[in-house]
Structures are given as C-alpha cells and as structure tokens.
Amino acid sequence: MGSEPLLTLLLLVRLGSSDEGAIAGFFVVVSRATTSMLLSTRDATLSPSHRSTRSMPLRPWTICDWIAKNQRQAMRKRCIMAIKGNASDNRTRSSVSIFIVIGLCCFFYVLGAWQKSGFGKGDSIAVEITKQTDCTVLSNLNFETHHRGADADDLPDSQVQTFEPCHDRFTDYTPCQDQSRAMTFPRENMNYRERHCPPDGEKLYCLIPAPKGYVAPFPWPKSRDYVPYANVPYKSLTVEKAVQNWVQYEGNVFRFPGGGTQFPQGADTYISQLASVIPIANGTVRTALDTGCGVASWGAYLLKRNVLAMSFAPRDSHEAQVQFALERGVPAVIGVLGTIQLPYPSRAFDMAHCSRCLIPWGSNDGMYMMEVDRVLRPGGYWVLSGPPINWKNNYQAWQRTKDDLEEEQRKIEEIAALLCWEKVSEKGEIAVWRKRINADSCPGKQDDTRTNLCESGDADDVWYKKMKACVTPLPEVNGPEEVAGGQIKTFPDRLNAVPPRIASGAVPGVSVNAYQEDNRLWRKHVKAYKKINNYLDTGRYRNIMDMNAGFGSFAAAIESPKLWVMNVVPTIAEKSMLGVVYERGLIGIYHDWCEAFSTYPRTYDLIHANGVFSLYKDKCKMEDILLEMDRILRPEGAVIFRDEVDVLMKVKKMASGMKWNTKMVDHEDGPLVPEKILFVMKQYWVGGGGNKTTEE
C-alpha cells in the first residue's frame, strides 16, 4: 500500500478523535481512500516509465495498448479477449477490494473515537499526528523583522540601551518620598511627608539594587510572622517599639508577634473585640482603611477573617514601616493625611481604623474626619482606639493634661455629630462610630449652618486635589431605608455581582452586559496566562499589582487567600472604575504612571500591565515606566505585559537591557490577533562589588 492511502487512514484516526468528525466528512475520506487504493493497484502493474499515465482514466485495455506498442498486434487482440473474458472476475475482485477498504476506514475511524474517549493508550501518537496535519496551527511569527518601519526613529541602529545598577545607597530609594527632598517642604499639616516627585533632571536612569544577601520572602502565612533580616536590614523599630511588641530580631530574621501600641495582647484578640460590635464575620465588612498602620499587624490578622485592609503610613523616622508590611505580604502604601486628598474613591471602605495613629482629628475644622467620611461607605464603621478615648483613666500614662485630652475628645464628638455618625460603642480605649446609610436618615444635617457641603462635582477626582473642610454629599435616595449609592452584597457574593455603580448607570457608557463580558474575557485571559506561567495562583506570587485595573476583573479572576492584588487605576484613564473595584470587595488606588509609585523597592512579586504603554504613549517616556516597574519588582519576580505587538516589540527590546528575561507569545485566539503577551522574569542580582545575575 502506498503512502497516500496510509496518510488517509491516519486522517481517519484524527477525524474519529476530533469534535469535527462528522458523517459527511467520514464518507468523503472513505471515497478518497478507495480511489487512492485503486490507483495504487494500477500503478503497481505499470513499468516506471509508464506510471505517468495515472493521471488518465483507468481503462481495462490500457495494458493491451502497451503490449501492441512493444510486441505484436495479434497479441493485443488475445489480450483484449482475455480481459473481456475475465471482466466478471475482475468486478468480483474489485468489489471485494472496496469492501476491504471501507472496513479498514471504519476500523481507523472507530480507533480515533476510542482514543478521543481517553481509554486509548495511543493518545500521544494521535496528538502528534494532529499537530502535523492541523493546518490551523501556525508556527511562531518573528515580529522583530516585520515591525520596524513605523517608528524607526525610536530605535536607532537597533542598539539595545543597557541600564547599569545604581549606587548601593539607593537600595531603598523612594523617588516621591525622598527624605532629603522632603525636608525642603513646609512641615505644616504634614506637607513635607506627602508626595514630592523629582523633576526630569533629577530622575535616576539606573537599576535599583537589592541589598547584599537578599532572599525570597517566606511564603504566606509564614511571612506574616517572619521577615528575613537581609531584606530589610534595619533594627531601629526593634529598639523604639520594644515594649509595644511590634517586632523582634531573632538570629537572621525579624519576628512579628502581632502586637501593637493599642493591642499588647495581640492583633487577633483586638480584632475579636471589634467583631463583637462590627459585623466582620458575615462578610459585611470586606474592605478596610488603616491610617497610620505601623507594621500593619491589624491588616495582617484581618486577612484570616477575609477582610482586605489598605494600610498606609508616612516614610518618617520609624524606619521601613510600610516596607515591613509589604515584606510580610500585607497590602500597604506610603501615605499620610496631610494637605491633599487620599487617592481613593468616595464610598470605598466598609471600615476605617486609627489605633493611636497620632492624627489630630479635631484640628483644621474636622478636615481629616471629613476626608474619612468621604471614603467611608454609607453604613460603614470608624474605629478610634487610644488617645483621647478613656482619657480619665489614662491621662497620666499618656503624659498629657486632663483639660487637653478632654478638649480633644469634645472636638471629635462634635465633628462626628456634624457628620451624623452614630456612636455605637465605647469600651475601654476603643470607640466605634457608624456612618448613616443616607442623608435622609439624619434630619437637620443639610440645614445645619455649621455643615459646609463640598461643591458639586466628581467626588472621585482627587489626584493632587487639596483637602477641604467640607462634607461630601451622598447620592439621593427614595426613602429613609435605602442605602445611598446602592446596597452591596456580602463577600464573596459581591465579587462577581453587578456593582451598584454599574447597575444604576453611574458610570457613563458602561452597561451591565459590558461589565459581565469584561469578567468573562478576563477569566479567559487568566486561563491562558496559567498555561505559560503555572505558578500564577500557587502562592509563589503573593503581592500582585495590576497597573491598569479597569473593572478589577483580572483581580477577580485570580482571587485567592494565597494572594492579593493592588488594583491601580491610572489618573488618565478614560473612565474611573476604582469605585467599582471597591464595590466588588477588592482594593486599589489612583496613580499616574509618569511618576513613581508610593512604595519601597522590591515590594511586588508580580506586575500585570494591560495596555499601559498604549495608554501612556506621548505622555511620558517608556523607560521611566519600565524603570519604575523594575524598582518595585522583587528579584525573580514576574511581569505580564498585554498590548499591541508594535508596542511590545519596543518594550521587549528595552527590557533586554534591564536584566530581564522575556518571552513573547500569541494572543490566545491565535497569531493573527495583533494584541500579544510578553512574559518577563527579573533576574536575581544584588548590590555590592560582585553583582551577579541568574544568567551568570
């Protein structure tokens, strides 16, 4: 049997094992197999010099013609008579051959179906045959030679720019919270502790080194209690906060007992006290804001109760508070309540918390409490523990006068009443207030002459906006029992439910269908990511950032107790979706990627960048964004870029000069889709004289 019939039979195996093995296709293949075998039989009777006649119709006296040309005419006549005499025998043999062919075709088709069922042991063979015969699978395209013309000026002479390591003194460099620059700004209202980013002429165009001896953080939940000393080599907190049980130095690690200034018995016990008043256990409280978080032990122990806390603290004399928090695997950013609004949307958090955070809540006409009111969800809770609560029993320990503490608490109570917060508990040194669910449930608030309502506008437009002593109006309601802005489901149901901002049409141009389609699309994308990087949801990556979060669908698709996602919504995004992100029970922040992010170096394990460079085209330099990504990414951390192929080719080229390993892959819908995915792994290297990378 020739090669063509054999390939045809192998094709039948594939038809049987594929979803497209339809009956019609089967009979087409059978007919082709039969014809192919008959032609093969004919060819076997001809000499090599006459096999070209196989393109002609098969005639019974073809061989006789050959005889006539090469022998005698009489022999041709006898040949024809013999053939005619045996025609019935030939027809019988042909019929038998056809039945044999059909039987073989049926056998191979059934064999393919058997393999498809999973019981066949020849699956690997069938898969290999499929790969060799599937015309829809194209080889990887080499884009480097096909996408250079449009912006050739951006990549002169095809040379790769190499970025050298920065000096070791920049190991913990935070560009927009640089200590030396901060001291040149006014100290009033903590202005000098706010973001003050360097001008272009002062930016660093080098790679921030990791400290010598840097190692991968411990996996969660061990990382909550232990941090390698080499990663954050600062012992000052172990001395300054020794009696408060914040952190202890033991051998080559820091140990975090879970204590704090206001919870000497541990954060877990403290949270249990709060849970007796606040509905933490049933999923009503999912997002929390911790102002002045220290090393974020409160947020660390909330995670076991399925509550995500956004913790912030300034970069001040308490060395590396936020850095410790992120090394522990707890969400945190560098921040302060100062002169500008917090980078969060209105009605975002289910609970806000201050545990001896040293914020002057009663000053500036209650401006700081009014900012907390803006970001607190209707029906949300505010917790204040420490001074001045229970001042009568603690004024001596706090080394403050009775009059001073009494006046401070009076102002706080007065502002809380103005905001229409209901005090639901005060026990020991812990007081809890609850924000009303709508403005109608607080009669007389709108008419109070002391109430200064903020000017009508976008309450979520806060980037570098000055903080004011005014009350942010709530959305209107139709009755006293309706929750302003819409009722939110408990977690985890709220993760994939339609958020009230979408359902009510509060986000212009976004429908419920568009939101649901976005969710479906990102589940598909994440499934494709896992085929390339199968560590995505194993716990290998704890701290994850999405640089262009949209609805938060990427974070929702990979949601797991093993990880958390900082959903960043760029300030230049066409639509502000951060409010939707919080309504889903996720956390995030506003940011402009032309500036450095408010975090320490090496604080994220994985960064997801969807369309970031297309969004920021002509807004700032590509290398500024890439170098910032490198600064905040841990050694051996990963990046997933998703963008147009022309954009990613430039990113890939620049990344090759940054000690990054890269791999470009096609869109999951095939190589003809112009959007591609670039996977990156940052090489391991550290500061010091002997810089070594994983490539060496």
MIMILUM-902502 format. One record per residue: x, y, z of N, C-alpha, C in turn. Coordinates in steps of 0.05 Angstrom, whole numbers, plus 5000, padded with zeros to 4 digits. Atoms other than C-alpha are relative to their C-alpha. Last residue first. Example, Ala and Ser with C-alpha at 12.3 -4.5 7.8 and 13.67 -1.06 7.14 Angstrom:
498449764999527349795143498550225014
501849765000524649105156501850245000
This chain:
497150064998551656825700500349765018
499050085027544456885676502949925001
500750285004541856885748500949904973
502750055007545557535759499549704996
500450245016551757715796497149974994
502750045010554058385823499949764982
500250235017560658285859497249964990
498050015021562258975887499649774980
497450084991555759065925501949974977
498049794999548559075904502649905011
500049834976544458465887502250214998
497449874997542358055826499850195024
499049954972536757575812502850124998
497750164990533957645742500750075029
497749834992527157955731502149815011
499150074974522357475694502550175006
497449914991518257745637500649885027
499450094972512357495597502950065006
497150024995510157895536500449925029
499450014971503057795511503049965003
498250224992500657985441500450025030
499349984972494958405411501749765008
497749824997495158405335500950045029
500949784983490757775331502350195006
500949785017493257355272498950245016
497849825008497356915318499150234983
498450075023491256585351502050214992
501750045023485556705399501549954974
501250274998490056605460498149944977
502649984987494157205436498749735001
502349905015501057005414497650035019
501950215009507056935459497750134986
502449905013513257365472498349774991
501250205018518357115523497450124989
502649955012523057565563499149774982
500450215020528757515612497250034989
502650145001530158175648500149794979
499750254986536958455667497349855003
500749954972534859155644500349755018
497849854988537959195574499650055030
497550165003533558645546502450145011
499850184977527559025574502549834999
499049854978528659575523500449825025
497349925006527959095465501250165024
498250234999521958755495502950084995
499750074971518459415509502049775002
498349804988519659635437500649945029
497350045011516958975410502050215011
498650204984511159045459502849944988
499349894974508759695428501849805015
498049795005508859425357501050125026
497450135006505258785380502250214996
499750035029499459165413502949904994
500249755016499059065488500249934970
502050065020499058565546499550254984
500849785017505158555590497949914980
501550085023505858035645499050254986
501749795012511458165694498549884977
501050035027514857675741498450244991
502849945003519257705803499249994971
501450245009525957365805497050035000
498350185016528757965843498649744995
497950164986522758345870501849864981
500250295004519158865828502249855015
501950124981518359575855499749704998
499549924972524559865823498249855019
497750154990523859465758500550065029
500950274996516859745748502349835011
501750004976519560445759499049725006
498149994977525060305708498550015026
498750264997519760085658501950005023
501950194989515460705669501349735005
500849924973521161195661498149805013
498050094980523960795603499350095028
500450284994517460885563502049905022
498150185013517961635567499649715009
497450004987511862045585501749784988
500549874974505062235557502650025016
499749715002506562105483499450155026
498549915024504161385491499850304998
498249784994501561305562501850084977
501449784986495360895545501850245004
501749875020499060475493498550245013
498349845017504360345545498550134976
498949764986499460125598501650184981
500449765016495259675553501250255012
501850035023494959125606499650274986
500249755014500859135654498449974974
501550045025500658585706499650274987
501349765010506058605759498649944974
501050025028508258005800498650264993
499150255012512157935865499349984970
502050155014511458655889501249764986
502350054983515359025944497849844985
500250304996522359035915497649935017
499150195021523459795923499449715009
497150054998519160175973500849824976
499250254986512160435956503149985000
499549954971508461055934500649745015
502150104982509160945859500850035029
499450244985513961365818497749935018
498649964975511161865768500549735014
497749835007509161825694501650075025
497650165005504961235718502350174988
499149925026499661695748502749874995
497149935003496261355806500550094971
499549845023489461225837503050054997
499149734995489060655887500250144973
498449875021486359955896500650295006
498849754992482559455939501750114977
497249995006477558905922501150275009
498550114977470758765952502949984995
499750295004466958845886501449875024
502650124996464559535908500149704995
500550024971471859725916497249875005
498150194988473459575843499449965029
501150275007467159945820501849795012
502350044983469560575857498749734995
499150094974476260485822497749965020
501450254992473060495753500749925029
499050074974474761205731498449775012
502150024980473461225657501249925026
502449875011478161475602497749995020
501850205012484261305644497450144991
500749915027488861905656498149804986
501649754999489061815731499250104973
498549765009491161095721498350255000
501549875021487060595762501550254992
499349725005491660145803498350104976
501249915025488759505831500450304996
500349714998493459255885499050094972
499349835024492158505882499550295007
501749775001492357995939500950184977
499049765013494957285942498150245004
497150015003494356605975501250264989
498749924975487256746000503149994999
499250234984485256725927501150105026
500549964971482357195874500549745015
497950154986485457035805499650025031
499550265012479457215762502149845014
502250184993477257775809500449724989
499850074972484058105804497849815008
497650164998483858095728500249905029
500750275008476658345730502449815001
498950184981478358965771499649714993
502050094981473659385730501149835023
502750005011479459735695497949945021
501850214990485859515730497250004987
502249875014491359875692497549825004
499449725005497659745733497750154986
501149965026495159095764500150294993
501049745008499758945822498849994972
500449965029500858285857498950284995
500649725005503858145926499850054970
501849914978503657395940499050294995
500349715002506657075878497950095020
497449905007509156365891500050314998
498849884977502656235926502850104995
499050214982500255745874501050115026
501850004977495856225834500849785021
501549754996500656445780498350005025
499749934972505755885786498150235008
501850164983503455565721500450045030
498849984973506456125680498149855019
497249915004505155975606501450015027
498750205017498755565613502950074995
499250224983496755995672501349784984
497549934986496656615628501149765015
497850025019491556285582502650075013
499650295007486756155639502349964981
498550124977487856875662500549704995
497249915001485857135593501649865022
498750135022479456715592503050074998
499750284992477456935661501449844978
497650024983479057635637500349725012
497549985015474257585579502449965017
499650255015468457325621502750014985
499450224982469157895670500649744986
497349964991469458405615500949795019
498350095021463158105584503050045008
500050294999459558185650501849884978
498750094976461458915654500349705001
497149945004459559055582501649915024
498950205019452858705593503050044996
499750254985451459125655501249794982
502550154995452659745614500649765016
499450274992458360255615497449865008
499250165022457660905576500749715007
501149945026457361355637501249814979
497649985017458961025703499150044972
498449784990453061195749502750034985
499149835022448560755707501750235009
501549755000444960475768500850184977
502850055002447259755756498350264998
500650095027454459965743496949974996
499349795018455260385806499549934971
502149795002451359865844500750234981
499749784980456459325827497950214997
499949745014453758725787500250225020
502649885004455458105828500350274985
500950035028462157775815497250104996
497750005018465957975878499149994971
499749745013459658175916502250004980
502049975021457957445931500550264985
498949975026464557345969498050054977
497950145014463157796007499849705007
497850084983456558096028502149854983
500250274989452158435977502449945018
497950185009452259185968499749735013
499350214981446159625973502049814988
500850285006446160235928500949815021
498150135018449460925925499449714994
499049825021445761165986502149874983
497249944997442660576022500950184978
498350065023435060596022502950095005
498850274996431460566089501949934977
498150004978429861316092501449735004
501350054974426661326023502149975022
502949975002427861485950498549955027
501550254996435261615956497050064998
502849984991439962165932498749735002
502050025021447462035926497250015012
500650275008451462275986498150004977
502950085001454362975993499849714991
500750105027461763036012497249914999
501350264999462463456075499249924972
502850005010467364036075499049714999
501750064977473964216109497150024991
501549784989478064176046498249915023
502050094982483663726020498650245012
499749904972487364005961497749895017
502049794993487063585898500250075029
498749754994493463215878498050235005
497150015004489262645848501250285003
498549924976482362705879503050024996
497849865013477162655824501750135022
497850195004472762135860502450134986
498850064974467962645890502349814997
499250294998466562885819501549965026
497950085019463063555825500649705004
500950235016458163925870502249954978
501249925025461964375918499349764983
498149965022463264065985498550084974
500050215020457964176038502050064978
499049895025459664616096500249784980
499350205020455464406155500750144974
497250084997455864916211500949804978
498349785010449365256189503049935002
498249904979445764596199501950214988
500749724992440364546146501850125021
499649825023443263936110499450295007
497149975006444163576176500450204977
498849744992437063726200502950034993
501649765002434563006198501550255009
498849824981439962466190498650274998
500150124973436661876158501250175021
502749974990435362296096499749895028
500349744988442862366084497250045013
500749795020443761626073499650275014
500250125027446360996106499250204979
502850055007448861356169499849904971
501149805018456261276186497249934991
501150105025457660846246498950234983
502249855012462161036304499149874974
500850075027466560576347497650184992
502649885007470660766408499349944971
500950035028476260346437497250124997
498849795016480260546500499149984970
497149974995475960156548501050234984
499350194979469160056516503050015003
497549904988465760576473500649825024
498650134978460560316425502350175010
501250264994455360506373501349865023
498150144983456861246365498649755010
501250104975452461466307502149855016
499150274992455761886254498749935026
502350184995451662476230500949715004
500050195023457662846201497749805002
500449845024456163416249499949834975
502949935001455462916305499350164976
501450255006462362626289497050064999
499850045029465163336288498549754991
501549795013462563476358500049964969
502950064997464962816386498350204985
500550245016471962936358497049935001
500049925029472063646385499449764982
502449845005469963416455499950084971
502350185004475262866453497450154995
499650155025480863366441497649814995
500649825022478163836495500349854973
502949965000478063276547499250184976
501350245010485163076528497050034998
499250035028487963776537498549764987
501349805017484063906600500649964971
502850075002486263256633498650194981
501849894980493563406619497149914995
501449765010498162956579498050095021
498549764994503362446599498850254987
499549865026499761876564501650265004
498450175017500361446626500750134974
497450014988497762026668501949834984
498649755005491962166622502850005012
497450045013489861436621501650254997
498450214987483761346666502949984989
500149964971480261996651501749795014
497849834991482661966578500050025031
499650084973478061386561502350155013
502150184990478761546487500849905028
500649934972483662136476497949825013
500749724992488261796460498150124979
497849844990487861056441499250285006
499150114974482960696397502650155008
497949844988478761016343500849885026
498950104974474560566298502350195008
497549874994470260846241500849925028
499249974972464760396213502750155002
497350094992461060386147500750085028
500350234982453460466138502749895009
502449974983454560906078499449755016
502550075013461560736053497750065019
501450214985467461116082497349954987
499250275010471961486032498549785014
500250025029468562166041500549724990
502950025007467462076116499749974970
500750284993474961946125497149954992
498850165021476162606089499549715004
501749975024471162946136501149854976
502450174996474862656196498250024976
499150285003481262966169497749815004
499450075028478163656157500749704996
500950275005475063706226500649894972
502950015003475664456229498949724993
500749925028483164416217497049984995
498849755010484264036283499050064971
501749774994479763526317501050264988
502650015012482762916284498350255005
501649814985489963086300497250034989
501349815018492862436272498350195016
498949744996497462086322499050214980
498749935025495661386296501150295000
497949824991494061126365501750104977
499150104974490060576331502450165008
497749864990486160906275500749905028
498850074974481360496233502450185007
497649854998476560566175501049985029
499049944973471260046157502650174998
502150094981466959866097500850085029
499250184979471560276051497649935019
498450235007470160585983500249795022
501750234993464461095988501549734994
502049964979468661625952498549745005
502649885008474661405912498150045024
502050215000481761315939497350134992
500350095028488061735929498049764998
499050275003487262105996499449894972
501950214995486062845988501349724997
501450095024491763335994498249765006
501449775013494163746054498549924975
498749754999496263196102498450234988
502249805001493462516119501350275004
500549844976499562096102497550174996
502049795002501961576052499550145027
499049764986506961036036497950224997
498749795016502960436014501150215018
499249744987500659786045501250184980
500449765017497559096028500750265016
502449854992500458546073499850254983
502150085018505458016049497350135006
501750204986510158076108497849904982
498450244997515258416063498449785014
500150135026509658906046501849755000
502750105006508559086119500049844974
500550244984516059136134497349884993
498450215012516859626076499749735015
501550115023510960026102501649784987
502650124991514360116170498549874977
501050235016521360196139497449885010
498950125024524760646191498449774989
500350294995520460996242500749864974
497750094983523561696230499749705008
499149814980518661806173502349885016
497250074997516161496109501350205019
498049845013508861606123502849885001
498549864980503861056139502150164985
498049805008498560696099501350135024
498649874979494460066104501950214989
498149835013489159836055501450165022
499549734990485859276092502150144983
497749885012482758666059500350285010
500249715002478058266104502650114988
500949935027477257516096499450304996
503049964998477757376170498850094974
501150274993484857086162497050015004
500050175024486557736126498849735006
502749985012484558156187499849814976
501850194986490857906222497150024990
499150275003495558236173498249805012
500750105027491458876169500949714996
502950005001492058986244499049894973
500950254987499458776242496949985000
502450115012500759326191499149745012
499150235017507959496210497649834991
497750134988505660186234501049784982
500350294995498760296204502349885015
497750014982498061056208500449725010
498549755001491061036178502249995021
498549974975488360326167501850254997
497849815003482960306114501350045027
499549844977478359696109502450194994
497849825006474959296054500450195024
498050135017470758676068502450184996
497649845001465858856124502149844984
501049725005459058546110502450194998
499349895026462457866101499050274994
501950095020459057506159500550124972
500150295006464857516208498249934976
497750095016466458256208499649724990
500650255014459658526231502349914981
500049965029462459066278499649734987
501649775006460859056353499650044970
502350014983463458386378498150234995
502050175012468058376318497549975017
501449845020471958966347497749844988
501549804986473758556408498450174981
502350144989475757976363498350195017
502050025021480158456325497549865010
501149735005483958626389497849994979
501849964977484957886406498650274997
502350185004487857776336498050045023
502049895018492158396340497649824998
500050105028495858156401497850114984
500750295000495358216476499949884972
497750154988499158886474499449705001
500950274996493659166428502449835009
502650024988494059916429498949725004
500149814979501460016415497449975016
500149725009501759386374499750185024
500849794980502758636380499950284987
502849925004502558106326499150215019
501850144982508857746349497050074996
502249824994512657976287498049865018
502550144993519357616283498050215008
501749844982525257916245497549845006
502849925008530057416217498950195020
499949875027537557246216497250084990
498250135018538057096291500250154974
499250274991531857366325501849874979
497850105016530258106320501049745012
497750094985523458286349502049884981
498250175015517658686321502449935017
500349985029511659066346501649794985
500350265013511358826418499550014970
502750025012509959516448499649744983
502050064980515759496497497249974989
499450254985520959426442497849935020
502650124993517959966397500249745016
502049794995523960426391497349895010
499149854976529159866397497850205008
499850194978526159346350500950135026
502650054989524059916305500049805023
500949774984531260146296497349955013
500850104973533759456274498750225017
500349774982534159586199498949915027
498050014979536659066149500050255018
500649744988530158986109502050035024
501849865018531558406061499450285009
498549895023537658146098498350174981
498649754992533558076162501450134976
497150035000528957566130501350275006
498949865023521657706151503049975001
497150005003517557256197500950154974
498650014974510557276226503050034998
501349824981506157466167501550035025
499049735004511257136120498750205019
497649974984509456456149501150284999
500249794979502356546121502550035018
502249944982504456636065498849735010
502750025011511056416034497950075022
501350254993517556686063497249994988
501650004975520657256024498949725007
502949995005525857095970498550005027
501150265006532957255992497050034995
502950005003537257885994499049724992
501250224984544357746017497049984997
498450245001547058415993498849795018
497850014981541558925989501449734998
500950134975537558945924502349995020
498950274992540059435872498649905025
499749994971535859995840500949725009
501550224987537159975765500550005030
498450234993539360625731498349805016
500450195022536261225699502049775003
497950205003535261635762499449824977
500850285000530862245757502449824996
499050144977533762915777499249715001
497149974998533263285710501249855024
498650175020526263025699503050005003
500249915028523763355763501649824982
497849865011523562935827499450104972
498450165019516962755859502250164987
498549795013514263075922501949874981
498550065025508862625951501350254989
501750075023506862806023501849944975
500150295002511362786084498249914977
497450115008513463516076500049704998
499549965029506163736077502649874991
498650235011504963426145500650034970
501950205009499763956163501449774985
502849954993505164486169498249794987
500850224982512164186159497050035008
501149924974513564616098499149765017
502849925001517864306043499050075028
500149735012525564276037497150104999
499349804980525963686086500050284989
502249944982522163246037500650225019
501849815013527663295985497750085018
498649745003532762986032498350204986
499749864975527962446054501350274997
497149984993525762225985500450185025
499949964971518262085985502950005010
501949784993516962155911499850045030
499749745014523261775889498250225010
502849945006523161225942499950284988
500849745011530260955944497050014994
502849964991531360345989498950274990
501350264996537760085955497050035008
502849975010539660785931498449745004
501449824981546060795974497150044992
501350154978548360185935498550185019
498350034977549760615873498549865023
499549754985545160485815502049945023
500949984972546059875771500550275012
498150094980547160005696498850015028
500249844976541760065644501749875022
499450154975543759795576499850195024
498949834978540560115515500349835025
501450034974539859605459501350175021
498450044977542159825390498349995025
500750254987537659715330501849945024
497950195005541160295294499649735015
497949955019536260785324502149785000
498150224995530060505359502450034980
500050064972525161085367502149795007
498449804986526861365298500349945030
497250085001524360715267501750205015
498749834981517260865289503049945002
501749774991513160605232501450195018
500149765016518460185197498650245012
498049804994520659685248499650264986
501449774988515159165253502150215008
502349915015516858575208498850265010
499249925027523758335226497850124984
497849814999522758315301500850094972
500949735004515858005293502450204999
497749844991518557305282499450294995
499149805019512056925278502350155012
499749744988511056285318501250204979
497549974983509055705275500150285010
497849875014501855655251502450025018
497949944981496655165276502450114985
500649744986490455205232502250085020
499249765015493054695182499550265014
501949784995492754125231501050254986
502049975022496453535199498150235004
498750005026502953505239498050064978
498349775002499753715305501250024972
501749765002494153215296501750254996
501050005027499252655283498350254995
497849925018502852835347499150014971
499549714996496252825386502250104981
502149865014494552145356500450305002
499550025029501251865377497950164985
497749835006500552135448500649994970
500749725001493551845453502350184991
498449875021495851145435499450294997
497249964991493750845501501750124978
497950095017486350925486502850065010
499250274993481551005543502249894983
498150004978481051765538500949735009
501450054975474751785497501849995024
501349754990478452115440498749965027
497949834988482751505433498950255011
499150134975476651075423502150165014
502049944980473951565371500749885027
499749724993480451515332498050085022
497649984983480150755334500450285009
500750094973472950785309502450025019
501749794989475351195249499149935028
498349774991481150715238498350235011
498350084977476550105237501650245010
501750014976471250435193501749945024
500749724993476650615142498350015025
497749874988479349905143499450285009
499650124973472449615131502350125014
502149884982471150105074500349895028
499349724995477749905042498150135019
497750014982476149155049500950295008
500950074973469349265020502249995020
501449774989472449624961499049955028
498149794992477449074950498650245012
498850094975471948544950502050215010
501949974979468148934898501149925027
500249714993474349004856498050045022
497749934983475548244860499950295008
500350134974468448104836502350085018
502049854985468948614781499749885027
498849754991475448294758498150165017
498250064978472347604756501250265011
501750064977466547874714501749945025
501149754989471448204668498349955025
499750004971475347564658498850245013
500950254989473047424587500149995030
502950015001473548144569498949745012
501149824980480648154594497050005001
499650124973482547524557498850185021
501950224997479347784492500349885028
502649884996483248434499497949795005
500049874973489848064510497250125006
500450214981488547604450499850125029
502750105003487448214406499549785021
501949804989493748544432497249904999
500050044971497847904420498150205013
501650244994495747934347499849955030
502849934999498248654342498349765008
501350035025505448454361497050065003
499950285011510148674416498649994973
497450124995512149364444500249714989
497849825007506749824420502749865002
500049965029501449284420502450174991
499050245013503349064490500250054970
497150004995502449774517501349764986
498849795017495649814485503050005002
500050125028493949144518501250204981
497750185001495949444586500349884972
497649835001491050014576502549834997
498250105021485549504558502550184998
499150284997481749554624502049924979
501450165020481550324624501049715002
499150284999483450764685498249844980
502150184990482351504667500949714998
502150075019488951864656497949825012
501749775001493252194711497749954980
501950014978495951504726498250255001
502750035010499151514657497949995021
501249735004505451794687497249984990
501849934978506751094712498950284998
502749965009509250894643498150085023
500049815021516850944652497150074991
499549734991516450614720499850214978
497249964996513149994690500550295009
498649855022505849914701503050025006
499950175024502149384742501750134978
498350234995503649714810500449834976
497249925003500850364785501949775003
499449975029494050034776503050074996
499950275012493949794848500750014971
497550124992495750494873500349724988
497849885016490250794832502649885007
500350115026485350304864502250114981
499050285000488050484933499849884972
497150014997487351234922501149724999
498849925025480351164895503049995001
500650215020478150774956501450064974
498350234993481551255006499749784979
497349935008478351854973501949775005
499950005029471551534977502850064990
500250285010472651365050500349994970
497450124996475052075065500049714990
498249875019468752375035502849875002
500450125026464651865074501750134978
499150285000467652075140499749884972
497050005002466952815127501049724998
499449925027459552715115503050004995
500550235018458852325180500850074971
502850035008462152885221499749764980
500250245016468852825254497249934992
501149945026469053555276499749754982
502849924997469853425351498750044973
500649724998476253045337497050055002
499349904973478452335354499450305003
501450144979474752005296500650125027
502849935002477152525246498449875023
500449734990484252445271497150085000
499650014971484051695263499550275012
502450114988481151805194500249975030
501949784998487052245177497349915011
499349854976491551665194498250245004
500950154977487751255143500750145026
503049975000488751795090498949855024
500649744989496151825107497050055002
499350024972496651075094499450275014
502250144985492751135029500649995030
502549835000497751675005497749855014
500049804978504051295027497450155001
498449765002502850694982499750185023
501749765000500050005000501850255000
